[in-house]
Amino acid sequence: MTSRERMMLALENERPDKLLCQVHGWMKNYLNHYLDGMDWFQANAKFGLDHAIYVSPTYTYDPKDLEAWRVRKTPNGTPGWRFSQEQGNDNCSREVPWLED
């Protein structure tokens, strides 16, 4: 049974041939230092783990949507700063204290 078949059975609440086993992320330093520069796929195969490669989503925004949300930080003459956030075209604005470290 392949890793994919095993995962699909588990997602359907059925019983795969063995317990799913995977690492939730290989550290690059570990791969380079202890596993001679293997990639995630090779490391999973070496240890007999199921393949599950995690990726982050890619966020894309239309420039006109980005313009609708502006965040500005301006000095107000005190040790703290003001943080002002504007939302869209409805002139909704709020200010909250923003302290510099």
N, CA, C and O atoms as CSV, one atom per row, in Angstrom:
chain,resi,resn,atom,element,x,y,z
A,1,MET,N,N,0.851,-1.176,0.000
A,1,MET,CA,C,0.000,0.000,0.000
A,1,MET,C,C,0.895,1.237,0.000
A,1,MET,O,O,1.879,1.297,0.737
A,2,THR,N,N,0.555,2.204,-0.816
A,2,THR,CA,C,1.357,3.427,-0.891
A,2,THR,C,C,0.973,4.382,0.229
A,2,THR,O,O,-0.059,4.215,0.879
A,3,SER,N,N,1.818,5.387,0.445
A,3,SER,CA,C,1.524,6.405,1.455
A,3,SER,C,C,0.210,7.105,1.151
A,3,SER,O,O,-0.577,7.397,2.051
A,4,ARG,N,N,-0.018,7.370,-0.134
A,4,ARG,CA,C,-1.262,8.051,-0.521
A,4,ARG,C,C,-2.481,7.193,-0.211
A,4,ARG,O,O,-3.460,7.677,0.356
A,5,GLU,N,N,-2.418,5.917,-0.585
A,5,GLU,CA,C,-3.539,5.009,-0.301
A,5,GLU,C,C,-3.785,4.908,1.207
A,5,GLU,O,O,-4.930,4.904,1.659
A,6,ARG,N,N,-2.709,4.827,1.969
A,6,ARG,CA,C,-2.818,4.743,3.422
A,6,ARG,C,C,-3.490,5.995,3.991
A,6,ARG,O,O,-4.360,5.895,4.856
A,7,MET,N,N,-3.088,7.170,3.504
A,7,MET,CA,C,-3.654,8.431,3.977
A,7,MET,C,C,-5.131,8.541,3.579
A,7,MET,O,O,-5.960,8.967,4.383
A,8,MET,N,N,-5.457,8.161,2.347
A,8,MET,CA,C,-6.847,8.257,1.896
A,8,MET,C,C,-7.755,7.331,2.713
A,8,MET,O,O,-8.876,7.713,3.048
A,9,LEU,N,N,-7.292,6.137,3.033
A,9,LEU,CA,C,-8.087,5.227,3.861
A,9,LEU,C,C,-8.308,5.820,5.252
A,9,LEU,O,O,-9.412,5.765,5.792
A,10,ALA,N,N,-7.256,6.383,5.819
A,10,ALA,CA,C,-7.376,6.975,7.155
A,10,ALA,C,C,-8.359,8.141,7.132
A,10,ALA,O,O,-9.151,8.291,8.063
A,11,LEU,N,N,-8.325,8.964,6.095
A,11,LEU,CA,C,-9.253,10.092,5.983
A,11,LEU,C,C,-10.702,9.630,5.826
A,11,LEU,O,O,-11.630,10.343,6.208
A,12,GLU,N,N,-10.891,8.439,5.265
A,12,GLU,CA,C,-12.237,7.877,5.107
A,12,GLU,C,C,-12.639,7.039,6.321
A,12,GLU,O,O,-13.645,6.330,6.290
A,13,ASN,N,N,-11.844,7.126,7.391
A,13,ASN,CA,C,-12.101,6.414,8.640
A,13,ASN,C,C,-12.086,4.895,8.456
A,13,ASN,O,O,-12.828,4.159,9.106
A,14,GLU,N,N,-11.215,4.457,7.550
A,14,GLU,CA,C,-11.028,3.025,7.333
A,14,GLU,C,C,-9.655,2.636,7.869
A,14,GLU,O,O,-8.871,3.498,8.265
A,15,ARG,N,N,-9.371,1.346,7.879
A,15,ARG,CA,C,-8.146,0.843,8.491
A,15,ARG,C,C,-7.072,0.579,7.424
A,15,ARG,O,O,-7.248,-0.293,6.574
A,16,PRO,N,N,-5.962,1.328,7.467
A,16,PRO,CA,C,-4.859,1.059,6.528
A,16,PRO,C,C,-4.059,-0.164,6.963
A,16,PRO,O,O,-4.312,-0.730,8.026
A,17,ASP,N,N,-3.105,-0.565,6.149
A,17,ASP,CA,C,-2.308,-1.749,6.448
A,17,ASP,C,C,-1.366,-1.556,7.640
A,17,ASP,O,O,-0.990,-2.528,8.296
A,18,LYS,N,N,-0.986,-0.316,7.920
A,18,LYS,CA,C,-0.149,-0.032,9.089
A,18,LYS,C,C,-0.437,1.388,9.556
A,18,LYS,O,O,-1.082,2.170,8.857
A,19,LEU,N,N,0.045,1.701,10.727
A,19,LEU,CA,C,-0.149,3.024,11.301
A,19,LEU,C,C,0.603,4.067,10.477
A,19,LEU,O,O,1.764,3.868,10.118
A,20,LEU,N,N,-0.068,5.180,10.182
A,20,LEU,CA,C,0.594,6.266,9.472
A,20,LEU,C,C,1.710,6.829,10.336
A,20,LEU,O,O,1.519,7.055,11.531
A,21,CYS,N,N,2.848,7.051,9.752
A,21,CYS,CA,C,3.976,7.604,10.490
A,21,CYS,C,C,4.664,8.628,9.606
A,21,CYS,O,O,5.041,8.339,8.470
A,22,GLN,N,N,4.825,9.841,10.148
A,22,GLN,CA,C,5.458,10.895,9.370
A,22,GLN,C,C,6.129,11.913,10.283
A,22,GLN,O,O,5.819,12.004,11.471
A,23,VAL,N,N,7.033,12.657,9.720
A,23,VAL,CA,C,7.695,13.755,10.417
A,23,VAL,C,C,7.044,15.030,9.910
A,23,VAL,O,O,6.815,15.174,8.709
A,24,HIS,N,N,6.746,15.950,10.807
A,24,HIS,CA,C,6.054,17.180,10.410
A,24,HIS,C,C,6.999,18.252,9.896
A,24,HIS,O,O,6.594,19.407,9.760
A,25,GLY,N,N,8.200,17.918,9.616
A,25,GLY,CA,C,9.153,18.863,9.057
A,25,GLY,C,C,10.576,18.465,9.392
A,25,GLY,O,O,10.918,18.283,10.560
A,26,TRP,N,N,11.397,18.332,8.378
A,26,TRP,CA,C,12.798,17.995,8.591
A,26,TRP,C,C,13.592,19.282,8.709
A,26,TRP,O,O,13.453,20.177,7.876
A,27,MET,N,N,14.416,19.382,9.728
A,27,MET,CA,C,15.285,20.551,9.860
A,27,MET,C,C,16.420,20.432,8.842
A,27,MET,O,O,17.048,19.381,8.712
A,28,LYS,N,N,16.667,21.523,8.128
A,28,LYS,CA,C,17.697,21.522,7.094
A,28,LYS,C,C,19.063,21.147,7.672
A,28,LYS,O,O,19.829,20.422,7.037
A,29,ASN,N,N,19.366,21.639,8.872
A,29,ASN,CA,C,20.642,21.322,9.502
A,29,ASN,C,C,20.779,19.816,9.746
A,29,ASN,O,O,21.850,19.249,9.530
A,30,TYR,N,N,19.696,19.167,10.197
A,30,TYR,CA,C,19.723,17.724,10.446
A,30,TYR,C,C,19.935,16.961,9.131
A,30,TYR,O,O,20.731,16.024,9.063
A,31,LEU,N,N,19.208,17.381,8.091
A,31,LEU,CA,C,19.363,16.723,6.792
A,31,LEU,C,C,20.789,16.863,6.276
A,31,LEU,O,O,21.359,15.904,5.756
A,32,ASN,N,N,21.363,18.047,6.416
A,32,ASN,CA,C,22.719,18.277,5.909
A,32,ASN,C,C,23.774,17.575,6.759
A,32,ASN,O,O,24.695,16.963,6.219
A,33,HIS,N,N,23.648,17.657,8.081
A,33,HIS,CA,C,24.695,17.164,8.975
A,33,HIS,C,C,24.652,15.653,9.181
A,33,HIS,O,O,25.687,14.988,9.135
A,34,TYR,N,N,23.465,15.115,9.407
A,34,TYR,CA,C,23.349,13.690,9.747
A,34,TYR,C,C,22.922,12.800,8.581
A,34,TYR,O,O,23.169,11.594,8.600
A,35,LEU,N,N,22.290,13.382,7.577
A,35,LEU,CA,C,21.792,12.565,6.468
A,35,LEU,C,C,22.420,12.953,5.130
A,35,LEU,O,O,21.832,12.720,4.073
A,36,ASP,N,N,23.593,13.534,5.176
A,36,ASP,CA,C,24.380,13.859,3.976
A,36,ASP,C,C,23.622,14.682,2.946
A,36,ASP,O,O,23.760,14.450,1.745
A,37,GLY,N,N,22.823,15.642,3.402
A,37,GLY,CA,C,22.164,16.568,2.483
A,37,GLY,C,C,20.940,16.010,1.772
A,37,GLY,O,O,20.537,16.536,0.734
A,38,MET,N,N,20.345,14.954,2.311
A,38,MET,CA,C,19.128,14.396,1.697
A,38,MET,C,C,18.015,15.436,1.685
A,38,MET,O,O,18.027,16.380,2.475
A,39,ASP,N,N,17.053,15.257,0.780
A,39,ASP,CA,C,15.857,16.095,0.839
A,39,ASP,C,C,14.784,15.351,1.636
A,39,ASP,O,O,15.007,14.229,2.091
A,40,TRP,N,N,13.620,15.983,1.802
A,40,TRP,CA,C,12.542,15.385,2.609
A,40,TRP,C,C,12.116,14.026,2.078
A,40,TRP,O,O,11.902,13.096,2.856
A,41,PHE,N,N,11.990,13.902,0.766
A,41,PHE,CA,C,11.535,12.638,0.166
A,41,PHE,C,C,12.515,11.510,0.455
A,41,PHE,O,O,12.108,10.407,0.819
A,42,GLN,N,N,13.802,11.785,0.292
A,42,GLN,CA,C,14.826,10.756,0.542
A,42,GLN,C,C,14.866,10.368,2.018
A,42,GLN,O,O,15.013,9.189,2.340
A,43,ALA,N,N,14.738,11.340,2.918
A,43,ALA,CA,C,14.755,11.048,4.355
A,43,ALA,C,C,13.547,10.200,4.749
A,43,ALA,O,O,13.680,9.265,5.538
A,44,ASN,N,N,12.369,10.518,4.205
A,44,ASN,CA,C,11.186,9.703,4.489
A,44,ASN,C,C,11.386,8.272,4.011
A,44,ASN,O,O,11.034,7.328,4.719
A,45,ALA,N,N,11.950,8.098,2.810
A,45,ALA,CA,C,12.178,6.758,2.267
A,45,ALA,C,C,13.202,6.001,3.106
A,45,ALA,O,O,13.035,4.807,3.353
A,46,LYS,N,N,14.260,6.681,3.547
A,46,LYS,CA,C,15.309,6.028,4.350
A,46,LYS,C,C,14.744,5.417,5.626
A,46,LYS,O,O,15.149,4.326,6.027
A,47,PHE,N,N,13.803,6.123,6.267
A,47,PHE,CA,C,13.257,5.647,7.532
A,47,PHE,C,C,11.909,4.945,7.378
A,47,PHE,O,O,11.301,4.561,8.377
A,48,GLY,N,N,11.431,4.772,6.142
A,48,GLY,CA,C,10.171,4.081,5.908
A,48,GLY,C,C,8.949,4.864,6.361
A,48,GLY,O,O,7.932,4.283,6.739
A,49,LEU,N,N,9.058,6.183,6.319
A,49,LEU,CA,C,7.940,7.025,6.743
A,49,LEU,C,C,7.002,7.301,5.582
A,49,LEU,O,O,7.387,7.213,4.416
A,50,ASP,N,N,5.774,7.633,5.918
A,50,ASP,CA,C,4.809,8.004,4.896
A,50,ASP,C,C,5.106,9.421,4.414
A,50,ASP,O,O,5.524,10.283,5.187
A,51,HIS,N,N,4.883,9.639,3.139
A,51,HIS,CA,C,5.175,10.947,2.550
A,51,HIS,C,C,4.046,11.922,2.831
A,51,HIS,O,O,2.898,11.688,2.453
A,52,ALA,N,N,4.377,12.997,3.488
A,52,ALA,CA,C,3.449,14.104,3.700
A,52,ALA,C,C,4.307,15.359,3.730
A,52,ALA,O,O,4.956,15.652,4.733
A,53,ILE,N,N,4.308,16.079,2.653
A,53,ILE,CA,C,5.124,17.283,2.551
A,53,ILE,C,C,4.222,18.477,2.804
A,53,ILE,O,O,3.228,18.672,2.105
A,54,TYR,N,N,4.569,19.272,3.803
A,54,TYR,CA,C,3.764,20.424,4.191
A,54,TYR,C,C,4.256,21.657,3.461
A,54,TYR,O,O,5.459,21.901,3.368
A,55,VAL,N,N,3.321,22.424,2.948
A,55,VAL,CA,C,3.653,23.685,2.283
A,55,VAL,C,C,2.755,24.780,2.844
A,55,VAL,O,O,1.647,24.515,3.310
A,56,SER,N,N,3.237,25.979,2.791
A,56,SER,CA,C,2.447,27.124,3.237
A,56,SER,C,C,1.707,27.706,2.036
A,56,SER,O,O,2.188,27.615,0.907
A,57,PRO,N,N,0.559,28.295,2.271
A,57,PRO,CA,C,-0.168,28.903,1.150
A,57,PRO,C,C,0.564,30.137,0.640
A,57,PRO,O,O,1.332,30.763,1.370
A,58,THR,N,N,0.322,30.472,-0.597
A,58,THR,CA,C,0.857,31.690,-1.180
A,58,THR,C,C,-0.257,32.718,-1.180
A,58,THR,O,O,-1.337,32.477,-1.719
A,59,TYR,N,N,0.006,33.853,-0.580
A,59,TYR,CA,C,-1.002,34.904,-0.505
A,59,TYR,C,C,-0.770,35.905,-1.621
A,59,TYR,O,O,0.337,36.420,-1.780
A,60,THR,N,N,-1.792,36.176,-2.380
A,60,THR,CA,C,-1.716,37.200,-3.415
A,60,THR,C,C,-2.858,38.174,-3.206
A,60,THR,O,O,-3.989,37.775,-2.928
A,61,TYR,N,N,-2.552,39.453,-3.342
A,61,TYR,CA,C,-3.539,40.493,-3.128
A,61,TYR,C,C,-3.546,41.441,-4.306
A,61,TYR,O,O,-2.498,41.759,-4.868
A,62,ASP,N,N,-4.714,41.886,-4.671
A,62,ASP,CA,C,-4.854,42.897,-5.693
A,62,ASP,C,C,-4.380,44.226,-5.105
A,62,ASP,O,O,-4.737,44.547,-3.972
A,63,PRO,N,N,-3.588,45.004,-5.840
A,63,PRO,CA,C,-3.092,46.276,-5.297
A,63,PRO,C,C,-4.202,47.199,-4.808
A,63,PRO,O,O,-4.003,47.915,-3.826
A,64,LYS,N,N,-5.366,47.208,-5.460
A,64,LYS,CA,C,-6.444,48.096,-4.995
A,64,LYS,C,C,-6.987,47.624,-3.640
A,64,LYS,O,O,-7.433,48.444,-2.838
A,65,ASP,N,N,-6.954,46.318,-3.378
A,65,ASP,CA,C,-7.375,45.826,-2.071
A,65,ASP,C,C,-6.353,46.191,-0.998
A,65,ASP,O,O,-6.723,46.517,0.130
A,66,LEU,N,N,-5.072,46.136,-1.349
A,66,LEU,CA,C,-4.036,46.512,-0.391
A,66,LEU,C,C,-4.141,47.989,-0.032
A,66,LEU,O,O,-3.881,48.374,1.108
A,67,GLU,N,N,-4.519,48.813,-0.999
A,67,GLU,CA,C,-4.638,50.245,-0.742
A,67,GLU,C,C,-5.765,50.539,0.235
A,67,GLU,O,O,-5.736,51.560,0.922
A,68,ALA,N,N,-6.760,49.657,0.307
A,68,ALA,CA,C,-7.896,49.866,1.203
A,68,ALA,C,C,-7.510,49.680,2.675
A,68,ALA,O,O,-8.224,50.135,3.568
A,69,TRP,N,N,-6.391,49.017,2.922
A,69,TRP,CA,C,-5.941,48.795,4.307
A,69,TRP,C,C,-4.567,49.422,4.474
A,69,TRP,O,O,-3.572,48.898,3.972
A,70,ARG,N,N,-4.516,50.536,5.175
A,70,ARG,CA,C,-3.246,51.224,5.393
A,70,ARG,C,C,-2.930,51.242,6.876
A,70,ARG,O,O,-3.805,51.483,7.708
A,71,VAL,N,N,-1.690,50.989,7.192
A,71,VAL,CA,C,-1.239,51.080,8.579
A,71,VAL,C,C,-0.070,52.047,8.584
A,71,VAL,O,O,0.901,51.871,7.849
A,72,ARG,N,N,-0.173,53.068,9.418
A,72,ARG,CA,C,0.884,54.073,9.500
A,72,ARG,C,C,1.349,54.231,10.937
A,72,ARG,O,O,0.553,54.132,11.871
A,73,LYS,N,N,2.612,54.472,11.109
A,73,LYS,CA,C,3.187,54.713,12.415
A,73,LYS,C,C,3.826,56.092,12.363
A,73,LYS,O,O,4.747,56.314,11.577
A,74,THR,N,N,3.359,57.012,13.179
A,74,THR,CA,C,3.911,58.369,13.160
A,74,THR,C,C,4.262,58.809,14.576
A,74,THR,O,O,3.540,58.494,15.522
A,75,PRO,N,N,5.372,59.537,14.728
A,75,PRO,CA,C,5.748,60.000,16.066
A,75,PRO,C,C,4.769,61.064,16.551
A,75,PRO,O,O,4.277,61.870,15.761
A,76,ASN,N,N,4.487,61.063,17.862
A,76,ASN,CA,C,3.565,62.065,18.395
A,76,ASN,C,C,4.238,62.939,19.458
A,76,ASN,O,O,3.554,63.621,20.221
A,77,GLY,N,N,5.573,62.924,19.512
A,77,GLY,CA,C,6.283,63.790,20.433
A,77,GLY,C,C,6.477,63.230,21.824
A,77,GLY,O,O,6.996,63.934,22.691
A,78,THR,N,N,6.083,61.998,22.073
A,78,THR,CA,C,6.257,61.371,23.382
A,78,THR,C,C,7.093,60.107,23.202
A,78,THR,O,O,7.340,59.694,22.068
A,79,PRO,N,N,7.542,59.473,24.314
A,79,PRO,CA,C,8.284,58.221,24.163
A,79,PRO,C,C,7.464,57.140,23.452
A,79,PRO,O,O,8.027,56.262,22.798
A,80,GLY,N,N,6.131,57.206,23.581
A,80,GLY,CA,C,5.281,56.256,22.872
A,80,GLY,C,C,4.928,56.805,21.501
A,80,GLY,O,O,5.119,57.994,21.246
A,81,TRP,N,N,4.434,55.991,20.645
A,81,TRP,CA,C,4.018,56.419,19.311
A,81,TRP,C,C,2.539,56.149,19.168
A,81,TRP,O,O,1.957,55.413,19.965
A,82,ARG,N,N,1.931,56.734,18.165
A,82,ARG,CA,C,0.537,56.424,17.831
A,82,ARG,C,C,0.526,55.525,16.613
A,82,ARG,O,O,1.304,55.691,15.674
A,83,PHE,N,N,-0.363,54.588,16.663
A,83,PHE,CA,C,-0.528,53.617,15.586
A,83,PHE,C,C,-1.908,53.852,15.015
A,83,PHE,O,O,-2.901,53.697,15.726
A,84,SER,N,N,-1.997,54.218,13.760
A,84,SER,CA,C,-3.287,54.560,13.189
A,84,SER,C,C,-3.619,53.578,12.070
A,84,SER,O,O,-2.778,53.281,11.221
A,85,GLN,N,N,-4.835,53.085,12.079
A,85,GLN,CA,C,-5.268,52.108,11.088
A,85,GLN,C,C,-6.525,52.632,10.415
A,85,GLN,O,O,-7.481,53.026,11.083
A,86,GLU,N,N,-6.519,52.633,9.099
A,86,GLU,CA,C,-7.685,53.081,8.352
A,86,GLU,C,C,-8.246,51.915,7.559
A,86,GLU,O,O,-7.500,51.121,6.985
A,87,GLN,N,N,-9.534,51.822,7.536
A,87,GLN,CA,C,-10.173,50.723,6.820
A,87,GLN,C,C,-11.056,51.275,5.709
A,87,GLN,O,O,-11.987,52.043,5.955
A,88,GLY,N,N,-10.749,50.873,4.497
A,88,GLY,CA,C,-11.591,51.186,3.354
A,88,GLY,C,C,-11.907,52.661,3.172
A,88,GLY,O,O,-11.137,53.530,3.580
A,89,ASN,N,N,-13.032,52.927,2.562
A,89,ASN,CA,C,-13.428,54.287,2.234
A,89,ASN,C,C,-14.461,54.849,3.186
A,89,ASN,O,O,-14.953,55.955,2.963
A,90,ASP,N,N,-14.813,54.121,4.250
A,90,ASP,CA,C,-15.878,54.584,5.138
A,90,ASP,C,C,-15.360,55.512,6.243
A,90,ASP,O,O,-16.070,55.783,7.212
A,91,ASN,N,N,-14.119,55.999,6.095
A,91,ASN,CA,C,-13.512,56.922,7.051
A,91,ASN,C,C,-13.484,56.374,8.478
A,91,ASN,O,O,-13.520,57.139,9.441
A,92,CYS,N,N,-13.422,55.084,8.605
A,92,CYS,CA,C,-13.324,54.454,9.923
A,92,CYS,C,C,-11.848,54.465,10.318
A,92,CYS,O,O,-11.016,53.882,9.624
A,93,SER,N,N,-11.531,55.104,11.392
A,93,SER,CA,C,-10.148,55.179,11.830
A,93,SER,C,C,-10.103,55.003,13.341
A,93,SER,O,O,-10.984,55.485,14.053
A,94,ARG,N,N,-9.092,54.322,13.826
A,94,ARG,CA,C,-8.938,54.190,15.273
A,94,ARG,C,C,-7.461,54.288,15.590
A,94,ARG,O,O,-6.614,53.893,14.788
A,95,GLU,N,N,-7.164,54.805,16.740
A,95,GLU,CA,C,-5.779,54.929,17.166
A,95,GLU,C,C,-5.591,54.175,18.473
A,95,GLU,O,O,-6.429,54.232,19.373
A,96,VAL,N,N,-4.473,53.469,18.553
A,96,VAL,CA,C,-4.124,52.759,19.783
A,96,VAL,C,C,-2.682,53.091,20.127
A,96,VAL,O,O,-1.880,53.337,19.226
A,97,PRO,N,N,-2.330,53.104,21.407
A,97,PRO,CA,C,-0.937,53.403,21.774
A,97,PRO,C,C,0.009,52.364,21.195
A,97,PRO,O,O,-0.296,51.172,21.169
A,98,TRP,N,N,1.137,52.822,20.742
A,98,TRP,CA,C,2.163,51.942,20.182
A,98,TRP,C,C,3.467,52.304,20.867
A,98,TRP,O,O,3.996,53.394,20.647
A,99,LEU,N,N,3.988,51.426,21.680
A,99,LEU,CA,C,5.205,51.725,22.421
A,99,LEU,C,C,6.407,51.125,21.723
A,99,LEU,O,O,6.391,49.969,21.298
A,100,GLU,N,N,7.439,51.925,21.613
A,100,GLU,CA,C,8.685,51.456,21.010
A,100,GLU,C,C,9.529,50.771,22.075
A,100,GLU,O,O,9.548,51.207,23.226
A,101,ASP,N,N,10.226,49.707,21.704
A,101,ASP,CA,C,11.133,49.017,22.631
A,101,ASP,C,C,12.485,49.688,22.653
A,101,ASP,O,O,13.381,49.249,23.374
